[in-house]
Amino acid sequence: MPHAAPPRLLGVLLAGGLSSRMGTPKALLPHPGGGTFLTHSLQRLRSVCADEVVVSLASEAHRDQLRLPSSVPALFDSQPARGPAMGVWVALQHAASNGDDGCLFTPVDLPNLLADDLLTLVHAWQESPRQIVLAQQADPERLQPLVGIYPVHCVQQIQSVVESEHRSLYRTLRSIDRRTVVIPSIRLRNVNTPADLGPPFDNS
């Protein structure tokens, strides 16, 4: 009897933020490991998602600003200023139409996140592919809604977040069924302001 095919997973790099607090696009910051935050994050996702990797952006103009090569597939927000939930929703729609079973999301501003962390999420999801699997910061304990895997059947739930007044994935996901994977806090530390570029993110 043939084995069932593993569930298809779309890798989605969330890079649609305005970087207003940083004052320059975070995606173009130099990464301590070489390249930029953008190229490093794409390489990390590609090492985990063999099917396809896309970049979620605010608009075509944003793509030009980041100098994203035309060879890298991109998805664009269908409405402006709706927050990261919009990027999640658009990606889930794309994945459903493409025959994927879920999306693995990571933001571009987590320079310490490892491919092994993402593989831990993937393995947890493969055990229960209809369940949302999210990273959870260890200390202090906090859910990370932008580091995780969303099955495509969640598209309507995420649409309701996009259309809500608060547009908060965090608030919504705290109250629905999900699975969590604990990841060390240092690997989930994000970069928002120039002050965050000190150790261990000193690129000078």
N, C-alpha and C positions, 0 to 999 in steps of 0.2 A: 504494500500500500504506500503510495507516494506521500512524502512529508508535506504538510501545509507550508505555503510560502510565508516567510516572516513578514510581519506588517511593514508597510512602506512608510518611511518617515521623511518629511520635508524639513530641512534645516533652514531656519529663518534668523537672520541677523537683524536685530532691531537697531536702526541707526537714523531714525527720523526726528530725533530731538533737535531743538534749536540751539543747544549749547550756550544759552544766553548768560548763564553764570560763569562759564569758562571764558567767554569772550572770543573763542575761536572754535571751529568744529572739533569736537572730541575725537571723531573718527580719524582725523589727520594728525593727532598727537603722536610723536615718536614713541614706540614701545621699547622698553628695556631689552626685550629679546630680539629686537631687530624689526625693521619695517615700521608700520604705523599701527595704531589701535585697530584700524579697519582691516588691513592685510593680515594681521595676527589673528583677529577674531574669525575671519573667513577661513584661514588655514585650520584653526581649531575645529570649526564646525565641519569642514570637509573631511577631516580625519575620522569623524564619527558618522556622518550622514552620507552614505554612498549613493543614494538615489538622486538628490538634487539639493542645492543650497541657493537661497535667494536673499537679497537685501531689502529690507522694508524701509522706505524713505517717505518723506512728506510729499515730494513732488518731483517732476522732471528737473526743475531748476535746482533742487537739492542735489540731484544726481550730478549735475554739472559742477556744482560747488565742491563736491567731494571728489571730483575727477574719477568717478567710478568707470572702469573700462566697459565698453559696450558688450563684452563677452560675459560679464557678470549679470545674471538675471536680476531684475529689480521689480518690486511691487510698490505702488503708490497709494497714499491715503485717498479715499474717495471723498472725504470732507476735511477741511482744515481744522487744526486746533482742537482735536477730539482726544488727544492723549494717546498713550501706548496701546490702550484697548483697541483703537482703530487699526493699528498695525497688526495686532493679533487677529482681529476679525477678518481683515482683507486676506491675510495669509491662510486662514482656515478655509475661506471660500475658494481660494486658488487651489489648495491641497485637495479639497473635495472634488473639484472639477478635473483634477489631474490624476485621480485614482489613488491618492495617498490616504493613509489611515490616520495620520496625525502630524503635528508640527512640533519640532524641538526649537524653542525660542531661547536666544541669549541676547543681551544688550551689548552694544559695542564698547561700553565704558567699564568693563570688568577685566582689567589687565592680568589679574592673578588667577583667574579661573582656568582650570586644566581640562584637557580632553578627557582625562580619567574621571573627572567629576561628571562630565556629560555622559560618559559610558555607564556610570552608575545609574543615572536617570533612565537611560535607554533600557538597561537590563530590568529595572523595576517596572517600566511600562510594558515591556514585552511579556511580562508575567500576567498583566491585566490591561490589555490594550484599549479598553473602553473607559478607563479611569484616568483622570487628570493626575499627573505626577509632577510635584513641585519641589524645588530646592527649599530647604529650611536652614536658615542661619543658626549656628549652634549657640553662640554666646555674644550678645543677648539673643534669645530665641525669637526668630522672626521669619514669617513666611516670605518667600521671594517669588512673586507671581510672574516675573519676566525671565526666570530661569526655570524652565520646565517644559513638559510635553502635554499638549492639548489634543485629544482625539477630535477628529473632524465633526463628530456628532454634537460637539459643544458649540457649534457656530451660532445657534440661535440664542444660547445663554450669553455669549459674548456680544452679540448684537444688542441685547437688552442693556448691557453695560454701556456700550457706545451711545445708546439713545437715552440713557438715564441722565439725571441732573448732576450726579456726583462723578460719573465715568470712572469709578474706582474698581479696578480688578481686585485689589487687596481686600476691600470691604466685601465684595461678592464672594470671593473664593474662600473666605473664612467660614462661610455659612453653607457651603455645598460639599458633597462627598469628594474626597481627593486622597491621594497618597503622597507622603512626604519623604524626602531623602535628606538627611543631615549632611551639610557641607561646611567645612571650617569657615569661620567668619572672615578670615583674612582673604580667602579666595572669592568671597562675595562682596568685598569692599569696592565700591564704585568711585569714579573720579568725576566730581561735579564742578570744582573750582580750582584755580591755580594753586591754592593752598594744599589741595589734595595731591599735588605732584611732588611733594617731599617724599622722603623714605617711607615705604619701599618703592615709590614711583618716581624717583629722581632721575630725569632723563638728561640732565645737563652734562 
